[in-house]
Amino acid sequence: MSLPAAATHFTVRTADGLTLAASRHGAAEGPGIILIHGLGQSRLSWMRQTAGTLAETCRIVSYDLRGHGDSSKPADVAAYADPALWADDLHAVIEASGFARPILVGWSLGGLIAGFYLRKYGQDRVGGVNLVGAVTKLAPDLLGQAALAHVDLLGSADLGVRSAAYATFLAACFATPPDDADFRRMLVFNGMVPREVQLAVPKLDSEGLDEVWAAIPKLLVTWGDQERHTRLEMSQRVLDLNPAARLSIFEGAAHAPFYERPERFNRELAAFARG
């Protein structure tokens, strides 16, 4: 087994001229994995993967979505409103990674972005997909109460309302609260996200993605049974669309099973990537 290399940081230029911040982690050899975080989060969300056992056997690239973390943050709703922009960003990251057919891991909004990529670019450059508490269709009957309750609050013009919503939205991601240091760090990068992102994301067009989910030959669906942001039906429908898909339910975990159950998550993802 090769030892994990020290993290290296790099930037990726998008098709529309923005800059995405990215980091490379893990073993010198092994399956390639690209981690795609959720709304309001950052590449630091994956700390228990990039600095955990997953990095011992896999090569990992994590990146900040546009409007998040250290990536460019245009103050324009239009910069976030077109699914093709998110797809193009992921395409640029895949190209920059140098990975041949990486596994895409899409958490929450990251699942939707993986779908946008596959809808535009097809499956040839991807070895498989792991959907984690993922949004596979923007529909109120598939979203959990925590997500629905925060849509207007996160996009509020009132900074007091918006900042309070960051904290409650984040807290609802966990069945067991993170330790104080981790939660403070998470809260900071949630607060870095422009209001324009929060206004644009709920209106993204997710039509036509069912055909994408149905066609993926290697698909793992991960869901926590204490989830409050997406309903089980959001994940179950993918299995109904794709008989090759496999569901892994994490008991006692909520929207971020990779943080709450990192040992099991890392073990399952590494096996999926190798398979």
N, C-alpha and C positions, 0 to 999 in steps of 0.2 A: 504494500500500500504506500503510495507517495504521500508525503507530508503536505498539508495545506500551505500554499504560498501566502505571503503577506498581501493584504488588500492593496489594489492599485486603483486609482481614480482617474477617470477620463471623461471627456465630453463628446457628445454626439450632435451633429448638426442636422436639423430637421429640414423637410422639403420646403417649408415656408420660412426658413431662416432663423428659427429659434435654436437655443442651446439646451440640451438635456444633460443633466449630471448623472453619471453612471459609475459603478464600482465593480471590479472584478475580484472574485474570492475563490478560494478552494484549492483543490488538488491540481497538480501539473497535468494530470491525465484523468480521463473519466468522462462520463456523460456530461453534456452541456445543459444547463438549466437557466432560464431567464425568468426572474421573479417580477411580477407586475402587481404593484400595490393597489389599495383601494382609495376611495374618495377621502381627501383630507390627510392622507398618510404620507409616507416617504419611503425611500429605500432603507432607512433605518428601522422600519417596521419589521424587517426580516432578520434582526440581530441574532435570533436564536437558530437561524439557519446558516447565515454567513459566517458566524463564529461558533457554530455547533458541529455536530457529527456529520451533517450533510456535506460540509466542506471537506471532510476527510477523504471522500471518495468521488466527489463530483466537482465539476467546474461551474461556477455560478456567476452570473451577471445580474445585478439589481440596478434599477434606475428610477429617478424621480420623474413622474409624469409631468407633462407641461402644466405650469401653474402650481407645482408642488416642490417642496424641498429647495434644492439649489438650482433647479431648472428655471428657464425663462418664465416670466409671469406677465404677459400682456394684459393691460387693463381694458379689455375689449371682449365682450361676450362672444363675438363671432370667432375669436381665436380658439374657442372650446366647443362650439356648437355643431361642428361638422364631424361625423364619425370617421370620415376619410382622413382627417388630420391625426386623430389618435392612431388609426391604422398605419399611416405613413411613419409616425414616430416609432412604433414598435418595429416596423420594417427596417428603419434606420438602425435601431439598436441591434437587431438580429444580424444585420450586415456588419456592424462594427464589432460584434462579439467574436466573429470568426468561427463560431460553432457550426458544425454541420448537423442540421436537423435537431435543434435543441428542443427540450421539453419546455413548454410555456406553462407557467403557474400563475393563474389569474385569480386574485383575491377580490371579491366584491365587485367594484367597478372594473377591476383588472380583468375579470372574466368577460365582461362586455367588450373591453378593448381587444382581448384575444379574439373574440368573435368578429369584431370589425376588421381585424387584420386578415383573418381567414376568409371572410366574405370578399375582401378586395384582392388578396394576393394568392389565395388557395393554400393547399396543404403541403406542397412540395418541399418547402424549407423547414417544416416542423416535424418532429419525431413523435409528438404526443402532447396532450393537454391535461393539466390537473386544474379543475375548477374548485375553488375553495370559498365556501359561503358566497358563491358567485351570483351576480346578477346576470341572468341569461335572457331576460326580457323585461323591459321597463313597463310593468303593469301593477297597479295598486293591489290587486288580489294576490299577487305573488310576493309582495314586499311585506316585511314584518312591521309591527307597530312602532318600533323605535325609528325605523327609516321614515315611515309615513309622518310621524310626529315632528320630524326635524326638517322636512323639505322646505317649508316656508321660513323657519327660524334661521337656518344656515344661510339663507339668501336675504335675510332682513337688512334693510338700510340702516337700522339702529345697531350701532356697534355693541351696545350693552346686551341687546337680545342675542346678537350673533355670537359674541364671545361666551355667553352662558351656554349657548347651544353647542359650541365646540366641546365643552366639558362633558355635557350629558350624552351627546352623540358618541363620544369616545368611550365613556364609562360603560355604555350599553353594548360595547363590543366584547365584553368579558363577563364570564360567569363568576370568576374570582378576580377581584381587582389586582392589577399589576402592582409591583412594589412602587413606593413613592418616587424613586429616582426615575424609573422607566416611565411612569405616568406623566411626570413633569416634562420629560423629553418629548413624549408623544404629543402632549398638549401644545408645546411650542411649535412643532411642525404642522399640527392641525391649524393653528392660528396664522401660519404663514400663507395660507392659501387664499387667493383673492376672492372677493365676493362674486366676481364674474364667473368663476368656475362653478360655484354653487348655484348660480342662476341658469347656467347652460346645461349642466349634466342631467337634471331631471327631464329635459326636453329632447335628449338625444334619440334619434330614430333607431329602434332596435328591430324593426320589421325585416324579415328575410333571414334572420339568424337561425331559425329552426332547421333550415336546410343545412346550415353549417354544422350545428351540433349533431345532426343525424349522420353526417358523412365522416366524422373523425374516427379513424380506425383504432386509435389508442387513447382512451379517455377515462380518467379517474375523477370522481366527484366526491369532494370532501365536505362534510357538514357537521356542525356541532349541535347536539340536541337541546342546548339551552339558547340557541340562536334567537335574536330579537330583531335582526335587520332584514333577513330573508326567511320566507316560510319554507318548510320542507318541500312543498309543492314546486318551488322554484328549482330545486335540485332534482326532484323526482321526475319532473317532466323531461329532463334531459335523458334519463334512463328509458323513458317511454319512447323517446324519439330515436334512441341509439341502443340497440340490443347489446352492442359490444362494450358499453360503458359499465363501470363498476362503481358502486356507492360505498363509501367508508364513513360511518357515523361515529363521531367522537363524543362519548358520554361525558356529561359534566362540563363540556366546553361550549362556548358561545360563538361569536362571529370570527374569532381569531384563534382557531385550534392550533395553528402553527406556533403561537406564543404560549398558550395554556398547556398544550401537550406536545412540546417540541421533540421529545425522544421518539414517540410513536410517529409523529408527523414526518420527521427526518428519515426514519427507518422506512416508512411506506413510500415516501417520495424517491428515495435512493433506489429502492427495489423497482419501482415503476420506471424510473429512468434507465435502469440497466436492462429491463425486461425486453 
